[in-house]
């Protein structure tokens, strides 16, 4: 009842108090930090395979595409980027944020272990590089 009585008996004081609260709210709202694009890093796994003496075309068809076919069905996979050059293949897998990195890495390792027997004889074992968020 205090605010009601004050507003009726002294409307100017009630209006000034309301105006002070609004100004205080606007000033503090301006200083609140906001981040429209937060720095969120998704889990990334890179698979590197060497094939000594092979051209980029052979590396692409006999290594990169075979590994991509096997890891393409990994749950939570968002993008696959691959790069084949002379004697080397690099495949970068980007996953959804919020996934457990250990589970993702184990899924990728199991998928790649199934394709190792289908790789050419001169190809090295695929190496993994995990980038944690």
C-alpha positions in Angstrom: 0.0 0.0 0.0 3.0 2.3 0.5 3.6 2.6 -3.3 0.0 3.2 -4.0 -0.4 5.9 -1.4 2.8 7.6 -2.5 1.7 7.5 -6.2 -1.6 9.1 -5.3 -0.4 11.7 -2.8 2.8 12.6 -4.6 2.6 11.7 -8.4 5.8 13.6 -9.3 7.9 11.7 -6.8 6.6 8.4 -8.1 7.2 9.4 -11.7 10.8 10.5 -10.9 11.5 7.2 -9.1 10.1 5.3 -12.1 12.2 7.4 -14.5 15.4 6.9 -12.4 14.8 3.1 -12.5 14.3 3.1 -16.2 17.5 5.2 -16.8 19.5 2.9 -14.4 18.2 -0.1 -16.3 19.2 1.3 -19.7 22.7 2.2 -18.5 23.4 -1.2 -16.9 21.8 -3.0 -20.0 24.3 -1.2 -22.2 27.2 -2.5 -20.1 26.1 -6.2 -20.0 28.5 -8.3 -22.1 26.9 -10.2 -24.9 28.5 -12.6 -27.3 26.6 -13.0 -30.5 29.0 -15.6 -31.9 30.5 -17.5 -29.0 33.8 -19.2 -29.4 32.6 -22.8 -29.7 35.1 -25.3 -31.1 33.6 -28.6 -32.4 35.6 -31.9 -32.0 37.9 -32.5 -34.9 39.7 -35.7 -35.8 42.4 -35.7 -38.6 43.5 -38.9 -40.3 46.9 -38.8 -42.0 48.1 -41.7 -44.2 51.4 -41.8 -46.2 51.9 -43.8 -49.4 55.5 -43.5 -50.5 56.0 -43.1 -54.3 52.3 -42.7 -55.2 50.9 -39.8 -57.2 48.0 -37.6 -55.9 45.5 -39.4 -58.1 46.4 -42.8 -56.8 46.4 -41.6 -53.2 43.0 -40.1 -53.7 41.4 -43.2 -55.3 43.1 -46.0 -53.3 43.4 -44.4 -49.9 41.4 -41.2 -49.4 38.1 -42.3 -50.9 38.2 -45.7 -49.2 38.7 -44.2 -45.8 36.0 -41.6 -46.4 33.6 -44.4 -47.3 34.2 -46.1 -44.0 34.2 -43.1 -41.7 31.3 -41.4 -43.5 28.7 -43.1 -41.4 30.1 -42.1 -38.0 27.4 -40.8 -35.7 27.5 -37.0 -35.2 29.7 -36.3 -38.2 29.1 -32.9 -39.7 31.7 -32.4 -42.4 34.5 -34.4 -44.1 37.3 -32.4 -45.7 40.0 -34.3 -47.5 43.3 -33.4 -49.2 45.3 -35.8 -51.4 48.8 -34.9 -52.5 51.8 -36.9 -53.7 52.6 -39.6 -51.1 50.1 -38.3 -48.6 46.4 -38.2 -47.7 44.8 -36.1 -45.0 41.1 -36.4 -44.0 39.6 -33.9 -41.5 36.4 -34.9 -39.7 34.4 -32.3 -37.9 31.7 -33.4 -35.5 28.8 -31.9 -33.7 29.5 -29.9 -30.6 28.7 -31.6 -27.3 29.8 -35.0 -28.3 32.2 -37.0 -26.1 35.6 -36.8 -27.9 36.7 -40.2 -26.6 33.6 -41.9 -28.1 34.0 -40.1 -31.4 37.7 -41.0 -31.6 37.0 -44.7 -30.8 34.3 -44.8 -33.5 36.7 -43.3 -36.1 39.5 -45.7 -35.1 37.2 -48.7 -35.4 36.0 -47.6 -38.8 39.5 -47.0 -40.0 40.8 -50.3 -38.6 38.2 -52.1 -40.9 39.6 -50.4 -44.0 43.3 -50.9 -43.3 43.2 -54.3 -44.9 41.8 -52.8 -48.1 44.6 -50.2 -48.5 47.6 -50.9 -50.9 50.6 -52.8 -49.6 53.0 -49.7 -49.6 50.6 -47.5 -47.6 51.5 -46.7 -44.1 49.2 -47.1 -41.1 46.7 -44.2 -40.8 47.7 -41.8 -38.0 45.2 -39.8 -35.9 45.4 -36.3 -34.6 42.6 -35.2 -32.2 41.8 -31.5 -31.7 39.9 -31.1 -28.5 37.3 -28.3 -28.2 
